[in-house]
Amino acid sequence: MKSALILSAIICFLAFSEQQCYRNAGNRGQVPTDLFQRWFNSFEEDNDTIKVYRPEGFDFPLARGRTGFTFLPEGKIEQYDIAPTDGLERTMGTWQMESDETVRVQLSNVREGRPATYRFRIISLDNGLLKIQFL
């Protein structure tokens, strides 16, 4: 009886410790797996505060170019900006969850005039539609 009580206490302690480690790991485990793909800005659907992104392969209307990004599960990001020659310019960086909804991006080797760090809040992510708000 006493050993069963001690065993129960150990199990509870380990479960609590695992949950604390999970919370302290940047909440990455809470990121929807749908985020891990290439997204392009569907600026036709944007409004004053919300930016709308669709996955690569979406049937976008013709445009001179679209910005976007690819989130990789290991905390890496590829950001795509419109290059001076109208192609896409890729910048590598890292991302991490600051909260359940807020993402912080840190880019390396950013072209002059572009931010190296930014944050955004995920408004919604479902059915091939990502809505974010830059902070």
N, C-alpha and C positions, 0 to 999 in steps of 0.2 A: 504494500500500500504506500509506504513512504517512498520507495524507489519509483513508483508510478507517478507520484506527485512531483518528485524531482525531475523526472523525465519530461513531464508536462511543462514544468517551468523552463527547462532548457529549450524545448521546442518553441515555446512562446517567445523566449529571448532571441532565438535565432531568426524567427519570423520577423520580429520587430527590427532586428539588426539589418536583415536583408531589405526591408522596406526603407529604412533610413539610407542605406547605400544607394538604393534606387533613386531616392529623392535627391541625393547629393551628386548624382552622376549627370546633372544637367537636364534631367527629365527627357532625355532622348528616347527612352522606351515608350513615351506617350505620343511620339510623332506618328501620324497616320502613314502607313506604307505607301499610300497613293501619292505622297509628296515626292517620292524618289523616282523622278522621271524628268524629262526635258519639258519645260514650260515656256510658252511665248505669250507676250502681252497682246491681248485682244482689245486694243485701245478703243475700238469702236463701242465696246461695252463698258468702258471706264466711266466714272462720274467724278465729281470734284474731290472726293476723299478716298474712293475705293478703286483699286487697280484690279483688272480681271485678267487671268491667265488661262490658257487652254493648252492641252498637251500637244507635243509634236505630232503631226499627222492630222490635226484638226483642219477642216476645210475653211481656212481663213479667206476673207476677201483679199484681192490684190493690194499690195502695199509696197512701198519702196524699201521697207525693212521692218523688222520687229525685234525688240529687245526681249531678253528672257534669261533663264538660268536652268541648271540641272543640279538638283540636290542629290548627293551621294550619301548612303547610310553611315559611312565612317566619319562624317563631319566635314567632308570636303564639298565645295561648290564650284561650279563653272558658271560664270556670268557672261552673257552675250550682249554686247552693245553694238550699235551701228557704227562701223568703222568710217574713217574719212573717205574711203573709196566706195561706200555704200554696202560693202559686205558686212560680215559679222566679225567682231573683234572679241576674242575669248580672254577672260581674266580669271585666274584661279584664286581660290580663297578657302576660308573655313567658315562654318556656321555652327551655332549652338543655340539650344533653347534656353531662354532666360526665364520663361514661365510656361504654363500650359499653352499659351497662345502667342507669345512673343519670341521672335527669332532675331538673333544678332549675327550679322555677316561681317567678316573681316577679309578684305581683298588684298592681294599682293601685287606689286608692280602696276599700279593704277596710272592710267594716262592723266596728265595734268588737267585739273578742272573737274575731275570725277571724285566722288567720295570714296575713301578707303574703308570706312566703317559706316554701317547703317543698320537700322532696326525696323522691323515691321511686325504687325499683328495679323495672324491668320484669322480672317473673318469667317470663311467657310471653305471647305474642301470636300466636294462630293461630285460624283458622276462626271468627271472630266472638267470640272470647273473649280478654279482656285481664285478666291477673292482675298486680297490683302490690303492693309492700310499702313503706309509708311509713317513712322513715328519721328 
